[in-house]
Amino acid sequence: MPKDRNEQILDFAEREIRKNGFDGVSFRDIADAIGVKSASVHYHFPTKAHLGAEVTRRYANRFIEALGSASDPSETSSDRMRRLADGYIEAYKQDTSTCLCAVLGSVVNHLPDETSKEVRAYFAQLQDWVRTALSLSETNLTPSVVVGTLQGAMVLALSTTDASPLTEAKNHIVSLA
C-alpha cells in the first residue's frame, strides 16, 4: 500500500533536514521530490514551522519507542545503554546521516518556536529514558554525559566519515553503565 501524502512529505523532509539542516529544505523541493505542487505541501503543513515540528515529533516518538523499556527488570543498565548506542549507530548508517535532533539541536535557538519546542522535548524525553535506564546502576554516568557523548561521537563520525567514534562511545558507555 502506498504511503499517504502526509507520510511522503515527512519522509522527504526528514531525510533532507538530516542531510542539509532545517534551512536546507523547502516546500518546493518537497513538492518536486514527491511529484505534487507546492500548494499541496502547504495544505498538509501550512508553514515550515509546522512541518519542522511534526518531523521532529515523529522522529522523537519513533526513536524513543525503538529504545523500548528503560526499566525492564530482565536487562542490565549496560544492556539498555548498548541499545541506545545502537540506535545512534543505526541513525548514522541511514545514508551516513545524523540524528535529526542533533542537526536541529545545534541551531535550536534559530528555529521557529514550534520546532525548537519539539527538539527540546526530544532531548528531555531522551534524558528521562537514560535516567530511568541507569537508575539501578551505581555508575557515575549522567543522562547529559551519555547523550552528549553519543551526540558528539555522531558529529565526529560524520565529520571524519568514520563510524569508529560511535563504536568507541558505545563501548565506553556500556562499560561504565
PyMOL CGO cylinders between C-alpha atoms (Angstrom):
from pymol import cmd
from pymol.cgo import CYLINDER

trace = [
    CYLINDER, 0.00, 0.00, 0.00, 1.49, 3.36, -0.98, 0.3, 1, 1, 1, 1, 1, 1,
    CYLINDER, 1.49, 3.36, -0.98, 2.26, 5.87, 1.73, 0.3, 1, 1, 1, 1, 1, 1,
    CYLINDER, 2.26, 5.87, 1.73, -0.17, 8.70, 2.15, 0.3, 1, 1, 1, 1, 1, 1,
    CYLINDER, -0.17, 8.70, 2.15, 0.88, 12.18, 1.07, 0.3, 1, 1, 1, 1, 1, 1,
    CYLINDER, 0.88, 12.18, 1.07, 1.50, 13.33, 4.65, 0.3, 1, 1, 1, 1, 1, 1,
    CYLINDER, 1.50, 13.33, 4.65, 3.99, 10.49, 5.24, 0.3, 1, 1, 1, 1, 1, 1,
    CYLINDER, 3.99, 10.49, 5.24, 5.73, 11.14, 1.92, 0.3, 1, 1, 1, 1, 1, 1,
    CYLINDER, 5.73, 11.14, 1.92, 6.20, 14.77, 2.88, 0.3, 1, 1, 1, 1, 1, 1,
    CYLINDER, 6.20, 14.77, 2.88, 7.51, 13.91, 6.33, 0.3, 1, 1, 1, 1, 1, 1,
    CYLINDER, 7.51, 13.91, 6.33, 9.85, 11.21, 4.99, 0.3, 1, 1, 1, 1, 1, 1,
    CYLINDER, 9.85, 11.21, 4.99, 11.41, 13.52, 2.43, 0.3, 1, 1, 1, 1, 1, 1,
    CYLINDER, 11.41, 13.52, 2.43, 11.64, 16.45, 4.85, 0.3, 1, 1, 1, 1, 1, 1,
    CYLINDER, 11.64, 16.45, 4.85, 13.33, 14.31, 7.49, 0.3, 1, 1, 1, 1, 1, 1,
    CYLINDER, 13.33, 14.31, 7.49, 15.94, 12.99, 5.04, 0.3, 1, 1, 1, 1, 1, 1,
    CYLINDER, 15.94, 12.99, 5.04, 16.69, 16.49, 3.77, 0.3, 1, 1, 1, 1, 1, 1,
    CYLINDER, 16.69, 16.49, 3.77, 16.90, 18.06, 7.23, 0.3, 1, 1, 1, 1, 1, 1,
    CYLINDER, 16.90, 18.06, 7.23, 19.22, 15.28, 8.39, 0.3, 1, 1, 1, 1, 1, 1,
    CYLINDER, 19.22, 15.28, 8.39, 21.49, 15.91, 5.39, 0.3, 1, 1, 1, 1, 1, 1,
    CYLINDER, 21.49, 15.91, 5.39, 21.21, 19.67, 4.87, 0.3, 1, 1, 1, 1, 1, 1,
    CYLINDER, 21.21, 19.67, 4.87, 19.75, 21.19, 8.02, 0.3, 1, 1, 1, 1, 1, 1,
    CYLINDER, 19.75, 21.19, 8.02, 16.43, 22.94, 8.58, 0.3, 1, 1, 1, 1, 1, 1,
    CYLINDER, 16.43, 22.94, 8.58, 17.20, 25.71, 6.12, 0.3, 1, 1, 1, 1, 1, 1,
    CYLINDER, 17.20, 25.71, 6.12, 18.30, 23.16, 3.52, 0.3, 1, 1, 1, 1, 1, 1,
    CYLINDER, 18.30, 23.16, 3.52, 14.78, 22.00, 2.72, 0.3, 1, 1, 1, 1, 1, 1,
    CYLINDER, 14.78, 22.00, 2.72, 11.99, 23.94, 1.06, 0.3, 1, 1, 1, 1, 1, 1,
    CYLINDER, 11.99, 23.94, 1.06, 8.37, 23.26, 0.23, 0.3, 1, 1, 1, 1, 1, 1,
    CYLINDER, 8.37, 23.26, 0.23, 9.29, 23.48, -3.45, 0.3, 1, 1, 1, 1, 1, 1,
    CYLINDER, 9.29, 23.48, -3.45, 11.99, 20.79, -3.00, 0.3, 1, 1, 1, 1, 1, 1,
    CYLINDER, 11.99, 20.79, -3.00, 9.48, 18.56, -1.24, 0.3, 1, 1, 1, 1, 1, 1,
    CYLINDER, 9.48, 18.56, -1.24, 6.83, 19.12, -3.89, 0.3, 1, 1, 1, 1, 1, 1,
    CYLINDER, 6.83, 19.12, -3.89, 9.27, 18.36, -6.72, 0.3, 1, 1, 1, 1, 1, 1,
    CYLINDER, 9.27, 18.36, -6.72, 10.54, 15.22, -4.98, 0.3, 1, 1, 1, 1, 1, 1,
    CYLINDER, 10.54, 15.22, -4.98, 7.12, 13.70, -4.42, 0.3, 1, 1, 1, 1, 1, 1,
    CYLINDER, 7.12, 13.70, -4.42, 5.53, 14.97, -7.62, 0.3, 1, 1, 1, 1, 1, 1,
    CYLINDER, 5.53, 14.97, -7.62, 2.96, 17.46, -6.37, 0.3, 1, 1, 1, 1, 1, 1,
    CYLINDER, 2.96, 17.46, -6.37, 2.51, 21.21, -6.39, 0.3, 1, 1, 1, 1, 1, 1,
    CYLINDER, 2.51, 21.21, -6.39, 3.91, 23.27, -3.53, 0.3, 1, 1, 1, 1, 1, 1,
    CYLINDER, 3.91, 23.27, -3.53, 0.34, 24.18, -2.54, 0.3, 1, 1, 1, 1, 1, 1,
    CYLINDER, 0.34, 24.18, -2.54, -0.27, 20.52, -1.76, 0.3, 1, 1, 1, 1, 1, 1,
    CYLINDER, -0.27, 20.52, -1.76, 2.60, 20.52, 0.73, 0.3, 1, 1, 1, 1, 1, 1,
    CYLINDER, 2.60, 20.52, 0.73, 1.20, 23.71, 2.29, 0.3, 1, 1, 1, 1, 1, 1,
    CYLINDER, 1.20, 23.71, 2.29, -2.19, 22.02, 2.56, 0.3, 1, 1, 1, 1, 1, 1,
    CYLINDER, -2.19, 22.02, 2.56, -0.70, 19.39, 4.88, 0.3, 1, 1, 1, 1, 1, 1,
    CYLINDER, -0.70, 19.39, 4.88, 1.70, 21.75, 6.66, 0.3, 1, 1, 1, 1, 1, 1,
    CYLINDER, 1.70, 21.75, 6.66, 0.71, 25.44, 6.48, 0.3, 1, 1, 1, 1, 1, 1,
    CYLINDER, 0.71, 25.44, 6.48, 4.19, 26.65, 7.48, 0.3, 1, 1, 1, 1, 1, 1,
    CYLINDER, 4.19, 26.65, 7.48, 7.70, 25.34, 7.64, 0.3, 1, 1, 1, 1, 1, 1,
    CYLINDER, 7.70, 25.34, 7.64, 7.49, 25.68, 11.43, 0.3, 1, 1, 1, 1, 1, 1,
    CYLINDER, 7.49, 25.68, 11.43, 4.57, 23.23, 11.46, 0.3, 1, 1, 1, 1, 1, 1,
    CYLINDER, 4.57, 23.23, 11.46, 6.45, 20.87, 9.18, 0.3, 1, 1, 1, 1, 1, 1,
    CYLINDER, 6.45, 20.87, 9.18, 9.59, 21.05, 11.31, 0.3, 1, 1, 1, 1, 1, 1,
    CYLINDER, 9.59, 21.05, 11.31, 7.63, 20.42, 14.49, 0.3, 1, 1, 1, 1, 1, 1,
    CYLINDER, 7.63, 20.42, 14.49, 5.85, 17.40, 13.03, 0.3, 1, 1, 1, 1, 1, 1,
    CYLINDER, 5.85, 17.40, 13.03, 9.02, 15.91, 11.54, 0.3, 1, 1, 1, 1, 1, 1,
    CYLINDER, 9.02, 15.91, 11.54, 10.74, 16.30, 14.91, 0.3, 1, 1, 1, 1, 1, 1,
    CYLINDER, 10.74, 16.30, 14.91, 7.82, 14.91, 16.92, 0.3, 1, 1, 1, 1, 1, 1,
    CYLINDER, 7.82, 14.91, 16.92, 7.55, 11.88, 14.65, 0.3, 1, 1, 1, 1, 1, 1,
    CYLINDER, 7.55, 11.88, 14.65, 11.31, 11.25, 14.77, 0.3, 1, 1, 1, 1, 1, 1,
    CYLINDER, 11.31, 11.25, 14.77, 11.38, 11.60, 18.56, 0.3, 1, 1, 1, 1, 1, 1,
    CYLINDER, 11.38, 11.60, 18.56, 8.46, 9.24, 19.06, 0.3, 1, 1, 1, 1, 1, 1,
    CYLINDER, 8.46, 9.24, 19.06, 9.97, 6.63, 16.77, 0.3, 1, 1, 1, 1, 1, 1,
    CYLINDER, 9.97, 6.63, 16.77, 13.43, 6.85, 18.33, 0.3, 1, 1, 1, 1, 1, 1,
    CYLINDER, 13.43, 6.85, 18.33, 12.22, 6.68, 21.93, 0.3, 1, 1, 1, 1, 1, 1,
    CYLINDER, 12.22, 6.68, 21.93, 9.75, 3.90, 21.09, 0.3, 1, 1, 1, 1, 1, 1,
    CYLINDER, 9.75, 3.90, 21.09, 12.50, 1.90, 19.36, 0.3, 1, 1, 1, 1, 1, 1,
    CYLINDER, 12.50, 1.90, 19.36, 14.59, 2.07, 22.53, 0.3, 1, 1, 1, 1, 1, 1,
    CYLINDER, 14.59, 2.07, 22.53, 11.99, 0.00, 24.33, 0.3, 1, 1, 1, 1, 1, 1,
    CYLINDER, 11.99, 0.00, 24.33, 11.61, -0.16, 28.06, 0.3, 1, 1, 1, 1, 1, 1,
    CYLINDER, 11.61, -0.16, 28.06, 14.09, 1.75, 30.17, 0.3, 1, 1, 1, 1, 1, 1,
    CYLINDER, 14.09, 1.75, 30.17, 13.21, -0.35, 33.21, 0.3, 1, 1, 1, 1, 1, 1,
    CYLINDER, 13.21, -0.35, 33.21, 12.86, -3.95, 32.02, 0.3, 1, 1, 1, 1, 1, 1,
    CYLINDER, 12.86, -3.95, 32.02, 13.98, -5.98, 35.07, 0.3, 1, 1, 1, 1, 1, 1,
    CYLINDER, 13.98, -5.98, 35.07, 15.42, -8.71, 32.85, 0.3, 1, 1, 1, 1, 1, 1,
    CYLINDER, 15.42, -8.71, 32.85, 18.02, -6.26, 31.49, 0.3, 1, 1, 1, 1, 1, 1,
    CYLINDER, 18.02, -6.26, 31.49, 21.03, -4.55, 32.95, 0.3, 1, 1, 1, 1, 1, 1,
    CYLINDER, 21.03, -4.55, 32.95, 21.85, -0.87, 32.59, 0.3, 1, 1, 1, 1, 1, 1,
    CYLINDER, 21.85, -0.87, 32.59, 24.61, -1.94, 30.20, 0.3, 1, 1, 1, 1, 1, 1,
    CYLINDER, 24.61, -1.94, 30.20, 22.04, -3.71, 28.01, 0.3, 1, 1, 1, 1, 1, 1,
    CYLINDER, 22.04, -3.71, 28.01, 19.98, -0.53, 27.85, 0.3, 1, 1, 1, 1, 1, 1,
    CYLINDER, 19.98, -0.53, 27.85, 22.97, 1.68, 27.08, 0.3, 1, 1, 1, 1, 1, 1,
    CYLINDER, 22.97, 1.68, 27.08, 24.01, -0.74, 24.34, 0.3, 1, 1, 1, 1, 1, 1,
    CYLINDER, 24.01, -0.74, 24.34, 20.53, -0.44, 22.82, 0.3, 1, 1, 1, 1, 1, 1,
    CYLINDER, 20.53, -0.44, 22.82, 20.68, 3.36, 23.00, 0.3, 1, 1, 1, 1, 1, 1,
    CYLINDER, 20.68, 3.36, 23.00, 24.11, 3.49, 21.36, 0.3, 1, 1, 1, 1, 1, 1,
    CYLINDER, 24.11, 3.49, 21.36, 22.95, 1.06, 18.68, 0.3, 1, 1, 1, 1, 1, 1,
    CYLINDER, 22.95, 1.06, 18.68, 20.10, 3.48, 17.93, 0.3, 1, 1, 1, 1, 1, 1,
    CYLINDER, 20.10, 3.48, 17.93, 22.66, 6.20, 17.22, 0.3, 1, 1, 1, 1, 1, 1,
    CYLINDER, 22.66, 6.20, 17.22, 24.73, 3.83, 15.11, 0.3, 1, 1, 1, 1, 1, 1,
    CYLINDER, 24.73, 3.83, 15.11, 21.65, 2.90, 13.07, 0.3, 1, 1, 1, 1, 1, 1,
    CYLINDER, 21.65, 2.90, 13.07, 20.80, 6.60, 12.58, 0.3, 1, 1, 1, 1, 1, 1,
    CYLINDER, 20.80, 6.60, 12.58, 24.34, 7.13, 11.27, 0.3, 1, 1, 1, 1, 1, 1,
    CYLINDER, 24.34, 7.13, 11.27, 24.03, 4.17, 8.90, 0.3, 1, 1, 1, 1, 1, 1,
    CYLINDER, 24.03, 4.17, 8.90, 20.98, 5.72, 7.23, 0.3, 1, 1, 1, 1, 1, 1,
    CYLINDER, 20.98, 5.72, 7.23, 22.68, 7.39, 4.28, 0.3, 1, 1, 1, 1, 1, 1,
    CYLINDER, 22.68, 7.39, 4.28, 25.65, 8.25, 6.52, 0.3, 1, 1, 1, 1, 1, 1,
    CYLINDER, 25.65, 8.25, 6.52, 23.34, 10.66, 8.23, 0.3, 1, 1, 1, 1, 1, 1,
    CYLINDER, 23.34, 10.66, 8.23, 22.88, 12.03, 11.70, 0.3, 1, 1, 1, 1, 1, 1,
    CYLINDER, 22.88, 12.03, 11.70, 20.24, 12.06, 14.37, 0.3, 1, 1, 1, 1, 1, 1,
    CYLINDER, 20.24, 12.06, 14.37, 17.62, 14.57, 13.25, 0.3, 1, 1, 1, 1, 1, 1,
    CYLINDER, 17.62, 14.57, 13.25, 17.68, 16.24, 16.65, 0.3, 1, 1, 1, 1, 1, 1,
    CYLINDER, 17.68, 16.24, 16.65, 21.47, 16.52, 16.59, 0.3, 1, 1, 1, 1, 1, 1,
    CYLINDER, 21.47, 16.52, 16.59, 21.12, 18.62, 13.45, 0.3, 1, 1, 1, 1, 1, 1,
    CYLINDER, 21.12, 18.62, 13.45, 18.28, 20.69, 14.84, 0.3, 1, 1, 1, 1, 1, 1,
    CYLINDER, 18.28, 20.69, 14.84, 19.70, 20.88, 18.35, 0.3, 1, 1, 1, 1, 1, 1,
    CYLINDER, 19.70, 20.88, 18.35, 22.79, 22.66, 17.08, 0.3, 1, 1, 1, 1, 1, 1,
    CYLINDER, 22.79, 22.66, 17.08, 20.61, 25.52, 15.80, 0.3, 1, 1, 1, 1, 1, 1,
    CYLINDER, 20.61, 25.52, 15.80, 17.69, 25.27, 18.23, 0.3, 1, 1, 1, 1, 1, 1,
    CYLINDER, 17.69, 25.27, 18.23, 17.78, 28.98, 19.10, 0.3, 1, 1, 1, 1, 1, 1,
    CYLINDER, 17.78, 28.98, 19.10, 17.37, 29.86, 15.42, 0.3, 1, 1, 1, 1, 1, 1,
    CYLINDER, 17.37, 29.86, 15.42, 14.44, 27.55, 14.72, 0.3, 1, 1, 1, 1, 1, 1,
    CYLINDER, 14.44, 27.55, 14.72, 10.78, 28.53, 14.74, 0.3, 1, 1, 1, 1, 1, 1,
    CYLINDER, 10.78, 28.53, 14.74, 9.26, 28.20, 18.21, 0.3, 1, 1, 1, 1, 1, 1,
    CYLINDER, 9.26, 28.20, 18.21, 7.12, 25.16, 17.33, 0.3, 1, 1, 1, 1, 1, 1,
    CYLINDER, 7.12, 25.16, 17.33, 10.13, 23.28, 16.02, 0.3, 1, 1, 1, 1, 1, 1,
    CYLINDER, 10.13, 23.28, 16.02, 12.54, 24.25, 18.82, 0.3, 1, 1, 1, 1, 1, 1,
    CYLINDER, 12.54, 24.25, 18.82, 9.91, 23.20, 21.38, 0.3, 1, 1, 1, 1, 1, 1,
    CYLINDER, 9.91, 23.20, 21.38, 9.83, 19.70, 19.85, 0.3, 1, 1, 1, 1, 1, 1,
    CYLINDER, 9.83, 19.70, 19.85, 13.64, 19.45, 19.74, 0.3, 1, 1, 1, 1, 1, 1,
    CYLINDER, 13.64, 19.45, 19.74, 13.85, 20.38, 23.41, 0.3, 1, 1, 1, 1, 1, 1,
    CYLINDER, 13.85, 20.38, 23.41, 11.08, 17.91, 24.23, 0.3, 1, 1, 1, 1, 1, 1,
    CYLINDER, 11.08, 17.91, 24.23, 13.02, 15.15, 22.44, 0.3, 1, 1, 1, 1, 1, 1,
    CYLINDER, 13.02, 15.15, 22.44, 16.16, 15.76, 24.46, 0.3, 1, 1, 1, 1, 1, 1,
    CYLINDER, 16.16, 15.76, 24.46, 14.17, 15.94, 27.70, 0.3, 1, 1, 1, 1, 1, 1,
    CYLINDER, 14.17, 15.94, 27.70, 12.47, 12.63, 26.83, 0.3, 1, 1, 1, 1, 1, 1,
    CYLINDER, 12.47, 12.63, 26.83, 15.76, 11.03, 25.87, 0.3, 1, 1, 1, 1, 1, 1,
    CYLINDER, 15.76, 11.03, 25.87, 17.46, 12.13, 29.09, 0.3, 1, 1, 1, 1, 1, 1,
    CYLINDER, 17.46, 12.13, 29.09, 14.48, 10.86, 31.11, 0.3, 1, 1, 1, 1, 1, 1,
    CYLINDER, 14.48, 10.86, 31.11, 14.83, 7.50, 29.36, 0.3, 1, 1, 1, 1, 1, 1,
    CYLINDER, 14.83, 7.50, 29.36, 18.56, 7.38, 30.17, 0.3, 1, 1, 1, 1, 1, 1,
    CYLINDER, 18.56, 7.38, 30.17, 17.92, 8.44, 33.79, 0.3, 1, 1, 1, 1, 1, 1,
    CYLINDER, 17.92, 8.44, 33.79, 15.46, 5.58, 34.20, 0.3, 1, 1, 1, 1, 1, 1,
    CYLINDER, 15.46, 5.58, 34.20, 17.72, 3.15, 32.35, 0.3, 1, 1, 1, 1, 1, 1,
    CYLINDER, 17.72, 3.15, 32.35, 20.59, 3.95, 34.72, 0.3, 1, 1, 1, 1, 1, 1,
    CYLINDER, 20.59, 3.95, 34.72, 18.51, 4.25, 37.89, 0.3, 1, 1, 1, 1, 1, 1,
    CYLINDER, 18.51, 4.25, 37.89, 19.52, 0.88, 39.37, 0.3, 1, 1, 1, 1, 1, 1,
    CYLINDER, 19.52, 0.88, 39.37, 23.16, 1.20, 38.37, 0.3, 1, 1, 1, 1, 1, 1,
    CYLINDER, 23.16, 1.20, 38.37, 25.89, 2.52, 40.64, 0.3, 1, 1, 1, 1, 1, 1,
    CYLINDER, 25.89, 2.52, 40.64, 27.52, 4.36, 37.76, 0.3, 1, 1, 1, 1, 1, 1,
    CYLINDER, 27.52, 4.36, 37.76, 28.70, 7.95, 37.74, 0.3, 1, 1, 1, 1, 1, 1,
    CYLINDER, 28.70, 7.95, 37.74, 27.21, 8.35, 34.27, 0.3, 1, 1, 1, 1, 1, 1,
    CYLINDER, 27.21, 8.35, 34.27, 24.55, 11.01, 33.97, 0.3, 1, 1, 1, 1, 1, 1,
    CYLINDER, 24.55, 11.01, 33.97, 21.94, 11.41, 31.24, 0.3, 1, 1, 1, 1, 1, 1,
    CYLINDER, 21.94, 11.41, 31.24, 23.64, 14.52, 29.87, 0.3, 1, 1, 1, 1, 1, 1,
    CYLINDER, 23.64, 14.52, 29.87, 27.02, 12.78, 29.71, 0.3, 1, 1, 1, 1, 1, 1,
    CYLINDER, 27.02, 12.78, 29.71, 25.54, 9.76, 27.91, 0.3, 1, 1, 1, 1, 1, 1,
    CYLINDER, 25.54, 9.76, 27.91, 23.52, 11.78, 25.41, 0.3, 1, 1, 1, 1, 1, 1,
    CYLINDER, 23.52, 11.78, 25.41, 26.31, 14.34, 24.92, 0.3, 1, 1, 1, 1, 1, 1,
    CYLINDER, 26.31, 14.34, 24.92, 28.87, 11.61, 24.31, 0.3, 1, 1, 1, 1, 1, 1,
    CYLINDER, 28.87, 11.61, 24.31, 26.71, 9.89, 21.72, 0.3, 1, 1, 1, 1, 1, 1,
    CYLINDER, 26.71, 9.89, 21.72, 25.74, 13.15, 20.01, 0.3, 1, 1, 1, 1, 1, 1,
    CYLINDER, 25.74, 13.15, 20.01, 29.38, 14.25, 19.89, 0.3, 1, 1, 1, 1, 1, 1,
    CYLINDER, 29.38, 14.25, 19.89, 30.52, 10.86, 18.60, 0.3, 1, 1, 1, 1, 1, 1,
    CYLINDER, 30.52, 10.86, 18.60, 27.94, 11.09, 15.85, 0.3, 1, 1, 1, 1, 1, 1,
    CYLINDER, 27.94, 11.09, 15.85, 29.15, 14.52, 14.77, 0.3, 1, 1, 1, 1, 1, 1,
    CYLINDER, 29.15, 14.52, 14.77, 32.75, 13.29, 14.79, 0.3, 1, 1, 1, 1, 1, 1,
    CYLINDER, 32.75, 13.29, 14.79, 31.81, 10.18, 12.80, 0.3, 1, 1, 1, 1, 1, 1,
    CYLINDER, 31.81, 10.18, 12.80, 30.08, 12.32, 10.18, 0.3, 1, 1, 1, 1, 1, 1,
    CYLINDER, 30.08, 12.32, 10.18, 32.94, 14.82, 10.03, 0.3, 1, 1, 1, 1, 1, 1,
    CYLINDER, 32.94, 14.82, 10.03, 35.56, 12.15, 9.54, 0.3, 1, 1, 1, 1, 1, 1,
    CYLINDER, 35.56, 12.15, 9.54, 33.41, 9.67, 7.58, 0.3, 1, 1, 1, 1, 1, 1,
    CYLINDER, 33.41, 9.67, 7.58, 34.50, 7.07, 10.09, 0.3, 1, 1, 1, 1, 1, 1,
    CYLINDER, 34.50, 7.07, 10.09, 31.97, 5.27, 12.31, 0.3, 1, 1, 1, 1, 1, 1,
    CYLINDER, 31.97, 5.27, 12.31, 34.57, 4.27, 14.90, 0.3, 1, 1, 1, 1, 1, 1,
    CYLINDER, 34.57, 4.27, 14.90, 33.85, 7.21, 17.28, 0.3, 1, 1, 1, 1, 1, 1,
    CYLINDER, 33.85, 7.21, 17.28, 30.32, 5.85, 17.67, 0.3, 1, 1, 1, 1, 1, 1,
    CYLINDER, 30.32, 5.85, 17.67, 31.60, 2.35, 18.39, 0.3, 1, 1, 1, 1, 1, 1,
    CYLINDER, 31.60, 2.35, 18.39, 34.14, 3.72, 20.87, 0.3, 1, 1, 1, 1, 1, 1,
    CYLINDER, 34.14, 3.72, 20.87, 31.47, 5.82, 22.60, 0.3, 1, 1, 1, 1, 1, 1,
    CYLINDER, 31.47, 5.82, 22.60, 29.18, 2.79, 22.77, 0.3, 1, 1, 1, 1, 1, 1,
    CYLINDER, 29.18, 2.79, 22.77, 31.88, 0.58, 24.28, 0.3, 1, 1, 1, 1, 1, 1,
    CYLINDER, 31.88, 0.58, 24.28, 32.83, 3.22, 26.83, 0.3, 1, 1, 1, 1, 1, 1,
    CYLINDER, 32.83, 3.22, 26.83, 29.28, 3.98, 27.95, 0.3, 1, 1, 1, 1, 1, 1,
    CYLINDER, 29.28, 3.98, 27.95, 28.33, 0.31, 28.13, 0.3, 1, 1, 1, 1, 1, 1,
    CYLINDER, 28.33, 0.31, 28.13, 31.43, -0.48, 30.21, 0.3, 1, 1, 1, 1, 1, 1,
    CYLINDER, 31.43, -0.48, 30.21, 30.58, 2.27, 32.70, 0.3, 1, 1, 1, 1, 1, 1,
    CYLINDER, 30.58, 2.27, 32.70, 26.87, 1.51, 32.97, 0.3, 1, 1, 1, 1, 1, 1,
]
cmd.load_cgo(trace, "trace")
